[in-house]
């Protein structure tokens, strides 16, 4: 299943490893790589970063959608969107 993550992007939910709140990770030096990428982007609308893995490659996708909203989107069943189509 796919999930809309804002900024006109859609990800396969099976590729998602983690969803992190940028305001929380920016308080820790352990997340220095993500913090440096966030600063390089210089986008004040970014609220979270999604870490995905496609094959052997790990990527970071920044989004303007809050972690709580992404969590709701990931936990939603396909039948919520298509209640009459049971073959999904």
Biotite code that builds the C-alpha atoms (Angstrom):
import biotite.structure as struc

atoms = struc.array([
    struc.Atom([0.000, 0.000, 0.000], chain_id="A", res_id=1, res_name="UNK", atom_name="CA", element="C"),
    struc.Atom([1.121, 3.543, -0.650], chain_id="A", res_id=2, res_name="UNK", atom_name="CA", element="C"),
    struc.Atom([0.912, 6.594, 1.592], chain_id="A", res_id=3, res_name="UNK", atom_name="CA", element="C"),
    struc.Atom([0.824, 10.290, 0.645], chain_id="A", res_id=4, res_name="UNK", atom_name="CA", element="C"),
    struc.Atom([3.536, 12.123, 2.569], chain_id="A", res_id=5, res_name="UNK", atom_name="CA", element="C"),
    struc.Atom([2.927, 15.668, 1.378], chain_id="A", res_id=6, res_name="UNK", atom_name="CA", element="C"),
    struc.Atom([4.869, 17.727, -1.167], chain_id="A", res_id=7, res_name="UNK", atom_name="CA", element="C"),
    struc.Atom([3.134, 15.724, -3.924], chain_id="A", res_id=8, res_name="UNK", atom_name="CA", element="C"),
    struc.Atom([5.051, 12.566, -2.957], chain_id="A", res_id=9, res_name="UNK", atom_name="CA", element="C"),
    struc.Atom([3.813, 9.037, -2.379], chain_id="A", res_id=10, res_name="UNK", atom_name="CA", element="C"),
    struc.Atom([5.828, 6.251, -0.754], chain_id="A", res_id=11, res_name="UNK", atom_name="CA", element="C"),
    struc.Atom([5.373, 2.517, -0.498], chain_id="A", res_id=12, res_name="UNK", atom_name="CA", element="C"),
    struc.Atom([4.628, 1.862, 3.169], chain_id="A", res_id=13, res_name="UNK", atom_name="CA", element="C"),
    struc.Atom([6.787, -1.286, 3.079], chain_id="A", res_id=14, res_name="UNK", atom_name="CA", element="C"),
    struc.Atom([9.867, 0.860, 2.320], chain_id="A", res_id=15, res_name="UNK", atom_name="CA", element="C"),
    struc.Atom([9.439, 3.048, 5.426], chain_id="A", res_id=16, res_name="UNK", atom_name="CA", element="C"),
    struc.Atom([11.876, 2.327, 8.247], chain_id="A", res_id=17, res_name="UNK", atom_name="CA", element="C"),
    struc.Atom([11.239, 5.313, 10.532], chain_id="A", res_id=18, res_name="UNK", atom_name="CA", element="C"),
    struc.Atom([9.393, 8.606, 10.788], chain_id="A", res_id=19, res_name="UNK", atom_name="CA", element="C"),
    struc.Atom([11.125, 11.206, 12.930], chain_id="A", res_id=20, res_name="UNK", atom_name="CA", element="C"),
    struc.Atom([9.991, 14.561, 14.263], chain_id="A", res_id=21, res_name="UNK", atom_name="CA", element="C"),
    struc.Atom([12.526, 17.201, 13.203], chain_id="A", res_id=22, res_name="UNK", atom_name="CA", element="C"),
    struc.Atom([11.962, 19.324, 16.296], chain_id="A", res_id=23, res_name="UNK", atom_name="CA", element="C"),
    struc.Atom([12.888, 16.353, 18.495], chain_id="A", res_id=24, res_name="UNK", atom_name="CA", element="C"),
    struc.Atom([15.926, 15.113, 16.592], chain_id="A", res_id=25, res_name="UNK", atom_name="CA", element="C"),
    struc.Atom([17.419, 18.597, 16.262], chain_id="A", res_id=26, res_name="UNK", atom_name="CA", element="C"),
    struc.Atom([18.021, 18.571, 20.025], chain_id="A", res_id=27, res_name="UNK", atom_name="CA", element="C"),
    struc.Atom([20.478, 15.655, 19.874], chain_id="A", res_id=28, res_name="UNK", atom_name="CA", element="C"),
    struc.Atom([24.008, 15.593, 18.455], chain_id="A", res_id=29, res_name="UNK", atom_name="CA", element="C"),
    struc.Atom([23.570, 11.885, 17.671], chain_id="A", res_id=30, res_name="UNK", atom_name="CA", element="C"),
    struc.Atom([21.431, 12.909, 14.696], chain_id="A", res_id=31, res_name="UNK", atom_name="CA", element="C"),
    struc.Atom([24.055, 15.221, 13.236], chain_id="A", res_id=32, res_name="UNK", atom_name="CA", element="C"),
    struc.Atom([23.768, 13.893, 9.642], chain_id="A", res_id=33, res_name="UNK", atom_name="CA", element="C"),
    struc.Atom([20.025, 14.496, 9.525], chain_id="A", res_id=34, res_name="UNK", atom_name="CA", element="C"),
    struc.Atom([20.428, 17.907, 11.154], chain_id="A", res_id=35, res_name="UNK", atom_name="CA", element="C"),
    struc.Atom([23.039, 18.928, 8.545], chain_id="A", res_id=36, res_name="UNK", atom_name="CA", element="C"),
    struc.Atom([20.789, 17.777, 5.682], chain_id="A", res_id=37, res_name="UNK", atom_name="CA", element="C"),
    struc.Atom([17.894, 19.705, 7.224], chain_id="A", res_id=38, res_name="UNK", atom_name="CA", element="C"),
    struc.Atom([20.003, 22.872, 7.434], chain_id="A", res_id=39, res_name="UNK", atom_name="CA", element="C"),
    struc.Atom([21.189, 22.449, 3.842], chain_id="A", res_id=40, res_name="UNK", atom_name="CA", element="C"),
    struc.Atom([17.567, 22.221, 2.669], chain_id="A", res_id=41, res_name="UNK", atom_name="CA", element="C"),
    struc.Atom([16.720, 25.399, 4.598], chain_id="A", res_id=42, res_name="UNK", atom_name="CA", element="C"),
    struc.Atom([12.976, 24.730, 4.389], chain_id="A", res_id=43, res_name="UNK", atom_name="CA", element="C"),
    struc.Atom([11.114, 26.080, 7.444], chain_id="A", res_id=44, res_name="UNK", atom_name="CA", element="C"),
    struc.Atom([8.004, 24.069, 6.528], chain_id="A", res_id=45, res_name="UNK", atom_name="CA", element="C"),
    struc.Atom([9.687, 20.696, 7.114], chain_id="A", res_id=46, res_name="UNK", atom_name="CA", element="C"),
    struc.Atom([8.176, 18.974, 10.133], chain_id="A", res_id=47, res_name="UNK", atom_name="CA", element="C"),
    struc.Atom([9.387, 15.402, 9.811], chain_id="A", res_id=48, res_name="UNK", atom_name="CA", element="C"),
    struc.Atom([11.848, 13.152, 8.043], chain_id="A", res_id=49, res_name="UNK", atom_name="CA", element="C"),
    struc.Atom([11.009, 9.686, 6.753], chain_id="A", res_id=50, res_name="UNK", atom_name="CA", element="C"),
    struc.Atom([13.812, 7.179, 6.451], chain_id="A", res_id=51, res_name="UNK", atom_name="CA", element="C"),
    struc.Atom([13.165, 4.651, 3.702], chain_id="A", res_id=52, res_name="UNK", atom_name="CA", element="C"),
    struc.Atom([15.097, 1.740, 2.294], chain_id="A", res_id=53, res_name="UNK", atom_name="CA", element="C"),
    struc.Atom([14.904, 0.668, -1.331], chain_id="A", res_id=54, res_name="UNK", atom_name="CA", element="C"),
    struc.Atom([17.068, -2.365, -1.897], chain_id="A", res_id=55, res_name="UNK", atom_name="CA", element="C"),
    struc.Atom([20.459, -1.628, -0.350], chain_id="A", res_id=56, res_name="UNK", atom_name="CA", element="C"),
    struc.Atom([20.022, 2.145, -0.495], chain_id="A", res_id=57, res_name="UNK", atom_name="CA", element="C"),
    struc.Atom([18.780, 4.186, 2.460], chain_id="A", res_id=58, res_name="UNK", atom_name="CA", element="C"),
    struc.Atom([17.207, 7.590, 1.784], chain_id="A", res_id=59, res_name="UNK", atom_name="CA", element="C"),
    struc.Atom([15.852, 10.453, 3.853], chain_id="A", res_id=60, res_name="UNK", atom_name="CA", element="C"),
    struc.Atom([12.678, 12.175, 2.664], chain_id="A", res_id=61, res_name="UNK", atom_name="CA", element="C"),
    struc.Atom([11.746, 15.480, 4.323], chain_id="A", res_id=62, res_name="UNK", atom_name="CA", element="C"),
    struc.Atom([8.086, 16.440, 4.501], chain_id="A", res_id=63, res_name="UNK", atom_name="CA", element="C"),
    struc.Atom([5.859, 19.224, 5.773], chain_id="A", res_id=64, res_name="UNK", atom_name="CA", element="C"),
    struc.Atom([3.393, 16.717, 7.291], chain_id="A", res_id=65, res_name="UNK", atom_name="CA", element="C"),
    struc.Atom([3.462, 16.130, 11.061], chain_id="A", res_id=66, res_name="UNK", atom_name="CA", element="C"),
    struc.Atom([4.456, 12.753, 12.476], chain_id="A", res_id=67, res_name="UNK", atom_name="CA", element="C"),
    struc.Atom([1.011, 12.272, 14.049], chain_id="A", res_id=68, res_name="UNK", atom_name="CA", element="C"),
    struc.Atom([-0.713, 12.745, 10.685], chain_id="A", res_id=69, res_name="UNK", atom_name="CA", element="C"),
    struc.Atom([1.667, 10.339, 8.968], chain_id="A", res_id=70, res_name="UNK", atom_name="CA", element="C"),
    struc.Atom([1.052, 7.775, 11.715], chain_id="A", res_id=71, res_name="UNK", atom_name="CA", element="C"),
    struc.Atom([-2.705, 8.014, 11.112], chain_id="A", res_id=72, res_name="UNK", atom_name="CA", element="C"),
    struc.Atom([-2.247, 7.617, 7.370], chain_id="A", res_id=73, res_name="UNK", atom_name="CA", element="C"),
    struc.Atom([-0.084, 4.542, 7.836], chain_id="A", res_id=74, res_name="UNK", atom_name="CA", element="C"),
    struc.Atom([-2.475, 2.881, 10.253], chain_id="A", res_id=75, res_name="UNK", atom_name="CA", element="C"),
    struc.Atom([-5.532, 3.396, 8.049], chain_id="A", res_id=76, res_name="UNK", atom_name="CA", element="C"),
    struc.Atom([-6.898, 0.282, 6.406], chain_id="A", res_id=77, res_name="UNK", atom_name="CA", element="C"),
    struc.Atom([-7.540, 0.273, 2.641], chain_id="A", res_id=78, res_name="UNK", atom_name="CA", element="C"),
    struc.Atom([-11.200, -0.620, 3.313], chain_id="A", res_id=79, res_name="UNK", atom_name="CA", element="C"),
    struc.Atom([-11.643, 2.832, 4.845], chain_id="A", res_id=80, res_name="UNK", atom_name="CA", element="C"),
    struc.Atom([-11.045, 4.379, 1.419], chain_id="A", res_id=81, res_name="UNK", atom_name="CA", element="C"),
    struc.Atom([-12.786, 1.723, -0.654], chain_id="A", res_id=82, res_name="UNK", atom_name="CA", element="C"),
    struc.Atom([-15.445, 0.126, 1.565], chain_id="A", res_id=83, res_name="UNK", atom_name="CA", element="C"),
    struc.Atom([-17.361, -1.558, -1.276], chain_id="A", res_id=84, res_name="UNK", atom_name="CA", element="C"),
    struc.Atom([-14.333, -3.005, -3.045], chain_id="A", res_id=85, res_name="UNK", atom_name="CA", element="C"),
    struc.Atom([-13.380, -6.090, -1.006], chain_id="A", res_id=86, res_name="UNK", atom_name="CA", element="C"),
    struc.Atom([-10.737, -7.291, -3.494], chain_id="A", res_id=87, res_name="UNK", atom_name="CA", element="C"),
    struc.Atom([-8.129, -4.706, -2.481], chain_id="A", res_id=88, res_name="UNK", atom_name="CA", element="C"),
])
